[in-house]
Amino acid sequence: MLRSGLVALVVAAAACAGALLPVPPVEAPTHPAAVRAPAAPKPLAGKVIVIDPGHQLGNARFPSEINRLVPAGGFRKPCNTTGASTNNGYPEATFTWQVARLLQSRLTGLGAKVVLTRTSNRLDRWGPCVDVRGRRGNALGADVKISLHGDGSYAGGPGFHVITPPRDRAARRLALDVRAGLHARRLPYAGYIAGGDGLDVRGDLGTLNLSAMPAVMVELGNMRSAADARRMTTPRGRSSYAAGLTNGLRVFLAR
């Protein structure tokens, strides 16, 4: 009995000592499928893009403010204008604002930082003036600027055209890429201006003259054209404009 009791004590002591020893950690099994590859960088990561959505909705209510002369690049011109509209009264300001927001969403989804020259579309606000719009993004070192508009030509037919400042090679490349992006969406060139090739050159636009980065202005369509008005006033049509602009900007910024 004594001997069996001693054996039991020895076994119990050994068991207690084993319990005090550190237990090595159990490593989770590794498998190639369980290792996540780092996310690929977005195509426009690090790019800064300025979008200028034309005219503020309330400009017509502030005639003295928008008619004030401001610097426009070596000369002075009125701060802003009221903008055009379709024959049914759909304002250019609203059209450009809606396309700008769609474009902003697409570009930010691709990794770009997007800056707007105005942040609202309201009847109780006016501007911003062309000198403010022209300089927007300069201090940020923006990569590109695109100014969105809708033409109001009673004599013209449908179609878009892209305006570039004179003697600016980078802006012309941007204009060509934007033109190609829009045309790929089956949008026609405006046949009533600048030879009908979808490109125009103007030196009287402060929004372009005062920009330190490549900048173009796009008349996305003729708001007095029934065909263009139908496209401009539908979500699908505005999405088509935003898609074409996005593709053009991507091509230019990838160079």
C-alpha positions as a Python dict, from the first residue, in 0.01 Angstrom:
ca = {
    (1, 'M'): (0, 0, 0),
    (2, 'L'): (279, 243, 92),
    (3, 'R'): (467, 178, -230),
    (4, 'S'): (157, 224, -448),
    (5, 'G'): (80, 548, -264),
    (6, 'L'): (430, 685, -335),
    (7, 'V'): (394, 597, -701),
    (8, 'A'): (64, 785, -715),
    (9, 'L'): (226, 1093, -559),
    (10, 'V'): (512, 1087, -810),
    (11, 'V'): (270, 1063, -1103),
    (12, 'A'): (61, 1349, -967),
    (13, 'A'): (369, 1571, -918),
    (14, 'A'): (485, 1502, -1271),
    (15, 'A'): (144, 1594, -1405),
    (16, 'C'): (151, 1928, -1214),
    (17, 'A'): (498, 2010, -1343),
    (18, 'G'): (388, 1941, -1699),
    (19, 'A'): (96, 2178, -1658),
    (20, 'L'): (337, 2458, -1569),
    (21, 'L'): (546, 2421, -1886),
    (22, 'P'): (467, 2672, -2166),
    (23, 'V'): (255, 2534, -2446),
    (24, 'P'): (400, 2614, -2791),
    (25, 'P'): (161, 2821, -3006),
    (26, 'V'): (-23, 2643, -3281),
    (27, 'E'): (44, 2808, -3617),
    (28, 'A'): (-242, 2842, -3859),
    (29, 'P'): (-183, 2652, -4178),
    (30, 'T'): (-79, 2868, -4469),
    (31, 'H'): (-213, 2823, -4818),
    (32, 'P'): (-140, 3027, -5132),
    (33, 'A'): (-511, 3099, -5175),
    (34, 'A'): (-530, 3246, -4825),
    (35, 'V'): (-259, 3509, -4892),
    (36, 'R'): (-416, 3828, -5031),
    (37, 'A'): (-226, 4014, -5297),
    (38, 'P'): (-195, 4391, -5245),
    (39, 'A'): (-468, 4589, -5418),
    (40, 'A'): (-366, 4733, -5753),
    (41, 'P'): (-346, 5114, -5755),
    (42, 'K'): (-641, 5290, -5914),
    (43, 'P'): (-566, 5429, -6261),
    (44, 'L'): (-606, 5796, -6161),
    (45, 'A'): (-454, 5774, -5814),
    (46, 'G'): (-259, 6090, -5735),
    (47, 'K'): (-422, 6296, -6012),
    (48, 'V'): (-600, 6624, -5936),
    (49, 'I'): (-878, 6722, -6177),
    (50, 'V'): (-1075, 7047, -6180),
    (51, 'I'): (-1430, 7043, -6316),
    (52, 'D'): (-1593, 7376, -6398),
    (53, 'P'): (-1973, 7331, -6428),
    (54, 'G'): (-2047, 7642, -6632),
    (55, 'H'): (-2284, 7898, -6484),
    (56, 'Q'): (-2456, 7922, -6145),
    (57, 'L'): (-2834, 7877, -6159),
    (58, 'G'): (-2909, 8213, -5997),
    (59, 'N'): (-2692, 8431, -6224),
    (60, 'A'): (-2992, 8602, -6385),
    (61, 'R'): (-3100, 8734, -6045),
    (62, 'F'): (-2768, 8915, -5989),
    (63, 'P'): (-2710, 9129, -6300),
    (64, 'S'): (-2479, 9382, -6135),
    (65, 'E'): (-2258, 9109, -5992),
    (66, 'I'): (-2222, 8900, -6307),
    (67, 'N'): (-2171, 9205, -6533),
    (68, 'R'): (-1881, 9335, -6324),
    (69, 'L'): (-1557, 9332, -6526),
    (70, 'V'): (-1283, 9099, -6404),
    (71, 'P'): (-939, 8992, -6534),
    (72, 'A'): (-958, 8731, -6809),
    (73, 'G'): (-597, 8693, -6920),
    (74, 'G'): (-456, 9022, -7052),
    (75, 'F'): (-797, 9191, -7077),
    (76, 'R'): (-1118, 9226, -6879),
    (77, 'K'): (-1463, 9083, -6939),
    (78, 'P'): (-1790, 9032, -6745),
    (79, 'C'): (-1771, 8807, -6442),
    (80, 'N'): (-2018, 8552, -6580),
    (81, 'T'): (-2335, 8513, -6790),
    (82, 'T'): (-2678, 8364, -6738),
    (83, 'G'): (-2614, 8067, -6968),
    (84, 'A'): (-2841, 7903, -7223),
    (85, 'S'): (-3143, 7672, -7189),
    (86, 'T'): (-3346, 7427, -7393),
    (87, 'N'): (-3663, 7548, -7562),
    (88, 'N'): (-3855, 7394, -7272),
    (89, 'G'): (-3656, 7592, -7014),
    (90, 'Y'): (-3405, 7335, -6887),
    (91, 'P'): (-3112, 7555, -6776),
    (92, 'E'): (-2754, 7514, -6886),
    (93, 'A'): (-2649, 7563, -6523),
    (94, 'T'): (-2850, 7259, -6415),
    (95, 'F'): (-2732, 7048, -6707),
    (96, 'T'): (-2365, 7119, -6645),
    (97, 'W'): (-2406, 7067, -6271),
    (98, 'Q'): (-2568, 6727, -6317),
    (99, 'V'): (-2305, 6609, -6566),
    (100, 'A'): (-2028, 6745, -6343),
    (101, 'R'): (-2151, 6544, -6046),
    (102, 'L'): (-2170, 6227, -6256),
    (103, 'L'): (-1820, 6293, -6387),
    (104, 'Q'): (-1691, 6363, -6037),
    (105, 'S'): (-1827, 6031, -5914),
    (106, 'R'): (-1663, 5840, -6198),
    (107, 'L'): (-1326, 6011, -6155),
    (108, 'T'): (-1311, 5972, -5777),
    (109, 'G'): (-1396, 5606, -5824),
    (110, 'L'): (-1084, 5581, -6039),
    (111, 'G'): (-874, 5734, -5762),
    (112, 'A'): (-856, 6100, -5867),
    (113, 'K'): (-900, 6400, -5641),
    (114, 'V'): (-1171, 6617, -5797),
    (115, 'V'): (-1220, 6988, -5732),
    (116, 'L'): (-1531, 7175, -5851),
    (117, 'T'): (-1536, 7547, -5928),
    (118, 'R'): (-1879, 7567, -5766),
    (119, 'T'): (-2038, 7344, -5505),
    (120, 'S'): (-2408, 7415, -5553),
    (121, 'N'): (-2676, 7480, -5815),
    (122, 'R'): (-2903, 7737, -5651),
    (123, 'L'): (-3119, 8032, -5751),
    (124, 'D'): (-2997, 8240, -5456),
    (125, 'R'): (-2631, 8227, -5566),
    (126, 'W'): (-2426, 8365, -5856),
    (127, 'G'): (-2087, 8322, -6020),
    (128, 'P'): (-1818, 8222, -5973),
    (129, 'C'): (-1645, 8480, -6190),
    (130, 'V'): (-1425, 8368, -6478),
    (131, 'D'): (-1107, 8479, -6301),
    (132, 'V'): (-1192, 8262, -5999),
    (133, 'R'): (-1284, 7968, -6223),
    (134, 'G'): (-970, 8017, -6428),
    (135, 'R'): (-738, 8011, -6128),
    (136, 'R'): (-917, 7727, -5949),
    (137, 'G'): (-673, 7444, -5902),
    (138, 'N'): (-358, 7645, -5976),
    (139, 'A'): (-245, 7649, -5614),
    (140, 'L'): (-312, 7275, -5588),
    (141, 'G'): (-93, 7193, -5886),
    (142, 'A'): (-391, 7032, -6059),
    (143, 'D'): (-316, 6808, -6356),
    (144, 'V'): (-605, 6912, -6578),
    (145, 'K'): (-918, 7129, -6595),
    (146, 'I'): (-1236, 7075, -6794),
    (147, 'S'): (-1509, 7338, -6823),
    (148, 'L'): (-1858, 7206, -6907),
    (149, 'H'): (-2116, 7404, -7104),
    (150, 'G'): (-2416, 7373, -7331),
    (151, 'D'): (-2435, 7592, -7640),
    (152, 'G'): (-2740, 7800, -7728),
    (153, 'S'): (-2721, 7844, -8105),
    (154, 'Y'): (-3060, 7899, -8267),
    (155, 'A'): (-2907, 7863, -8613),
    (156, 'G'): (-2701, 7552, -8541),
    (157, 'G'): (-2785, 7185, -8542),
    (158, 'P'): (-2689, 6917, -8288),
    (159, 'G'): (-2342, 6822, -8177),
    (160, 'F'): (-2057, 6903, -7941),
    (161, 'H'): (-1730, 7088, -7982),
    (162, 'V'): (-1419, 7126, -7766),
    (163, 'I'): (-1252, 7465, -7723),
    (164, 'T'): (-881, 7503, -7661),
    (165, 'P'): (-669, 7815, -7603),
    (166, 'P'): (-426, 7910, -7883),
    (167, 'R'): (-64, 7796, -7887),
    (168, 'D'): (-108, 7545, -7603),
    (169, 'R'): (8, 7201, -7715),
    (170, 'A'): (-90, 7021, -7395),
    (171, 'A'): (-439, 7169, -7407),
    (172, 'R'): (-474, 7065, -7770),
    (173, 'R'): (-380, 6707, -7683),
    (174, 'L'): (-640, 6720, -7407),
    (175, 'A'): (-898, 6853, -7653),
    (176, 'L'): (-824, 6572, -7897),
    (177, 'D'): (-857, 6306, -7627),
    (178, 'V'): (-1181, 6454, -7493),
    (179, 'R'): (-1320, 6480, -7845),
    (180, 'A'): (-1236, 6114, -7908),
    (181, 'G'): (-1394, 6009, -7578),
    (182, 'L'): (-1722, 6184, -7656),
    (183, 'H'): (-1728, 6073, -8020),
    (184, 'A'): (-1682, 5711, -7907),
    (185, 'R'): (-2018, 5749, -7730),
    (186, 'R'): (-2174, 5818, -8073),
    (187, 'L'): (-2206, 6188, -8002),
    (188, 'P'): (-2179, 6394, -8324),
    (189, 'Y'): (-1948, 6687, -8386),
    (190, 'A'): (-2120, 7025, -8410),
    (191, 'G'): (-2147, 7105, -8777),
    (192, 'Y'): (-2225, 7474, -8736),
    (193, 'I'): (-1893, 7596, -8592),
    (194, 'A'): (-1516, 7577, -8652),
    (195, 'G'): (-1531, 7368, -8967),
    (196, 'G'): (-1742, 7090, -8820),
    (197, 'D'): (-1453, 6882, -8681),
    (198, 'G'): (-1549, 6920, -8315),
    (199, 'L'): (-1255, 7150, -8231),
    (200, 'D'): (-1236, 7526, -8186),
    (201, 'V'): (-959, 7764, -8079),
    (202, 'R'): (-1038, 8076, -7874),
    (203, 'G'): (-823, 8321, -7684),
    (204, 'D'): (-1104, 8518, -7517),
    (205, 'L'): (-1197, 8275, -7239),
    (206, 'G'): (-1066, 8364, -6895),
    (207, 'T'): (-1147, 8018, -6764),
    (208, 'L'): (-883, 7878, -6999),
    (209, 'N'): (-641, 8171, -7012),
    (210, 'L'): (-586, 8183, -6636),
    (211, 'S'): (-539, 7809, -6586),
    (212, 'A'): (-187, 7693, -6501),
    (213, 'M'): (-271, 7338, -6611),
    (214, 'P'): (-396, 7205, -6947),
    (215, 'A'): (-757, 7321, -6975),
    (216, 'V'): (-1037, 7292, -7230),
    (217, 'M'): (-1397, 7402, -7251),
    (218, 'V'): (-1656, 7160, -7387),
    (219, 'E'): (-1985, 7270, -7539),
    (220, 'L'): (-2144, 6930, -7486),
    (221, 'G'): (-2430, 7000, -7723),
    (222, 'N'): (-2661, 7263, -7863),
    (223, 'M'): (-2943, 7316, -7616),
    (224, 'R'): (-3160, 7465, -7895),
    (225, 'S'): (-3137, 7143, -8092),
    (226, 'A'): (-3429, 6908, -8026),
    (227, 'A'): (-3201, 6604, -8058),
    (228, 'D'): (-2943, 6737, -7814),
    (229, 'A'): (-3211, 6862, -7574),
    (230, 'R'): (-3361, 6513, -7555),
    (231, 'R'): (-3020, 6370, -7464),
    (232, 'M'): (-2938, 6644, -7214),
    (233, 'T'): (-3264, 6614, -7022),
    (234, 'T'): (-3246, 6239, -6956),
    (235, 'P'): (-3034, 6056, -6696),
    (236, 'R'): (-2915, 5814, -6963),
    (237, 'G'): (-2804, 6097, -7191),
    (238, 'R'): (-2618, 6280, -6915),
    (239, 'S'): (-2450, 5953, -6815),
    (240, 'S'): (-2332, 5914, -7175),
    (241, 'Y'): (-2169, 6258, -7162),
    (242, 'A'): (-1999, 6175, -6830),
    (243, 'A'): (-1871, 5842, -6965),
    (244, 'G'): (-1721, 6004, -7274),
    (245, 'L'): (-1552, 6276, -7071),
    (246, 'T'): (-1412, 6020, -6829),
    (247, 'N'): (-1259, 5815, -7108),
    (248, 'G'): (-1103, 6122, -7267),
    (249, 'L'): (-947, 6236, -6939),
    (250, 'R'): (-815, 5888, -6865),
    (251, 'V'): (-639, 5869, -7198),
    (252, 'F'): (-483, 6213, -7156),
    (253, 'L'): (-366, 6151, -6800),
    (254, 'A'): (-217, 5814, -6892),
    (255, 'R'): (32, 5973, -7134),
}
